[in-house]
């Protein structure tokens, strides 16, 4: 039975090149990956903009993003990367993780809430988006 979010999902914006790559990534991960399913749903509702369009203040692949866990109030800064480049100790968070999939396409000040596989609710808010890092 599908669950209902407690809040309306915020609008998200994704570049054409990120959209194409992320859609393929989610499909390749297979139907057993909850994070891939979440990423696929996010891509399905995203507004797609031309790849050359500058997305200031929007979380894109390679972005440095500071976000707050709304339940704990703790902030964290990470670079959003593809799974093969992920290194939590190095501050590189995979877009194929639940938090990574939640962050993609959000703008500064936006919050998103989702249900975890355990049935708990998570919420985070984007505080700052820095320059895109050197991510291939």
Helices and strands as residue ranges (DSSP letters): E 13-15, H 16-29, H 34-45, E 47-49, E 63-69, E 75-81, G 83-85, G 88-90, E 92-94, H 98-103, E 111-115, E 121-132
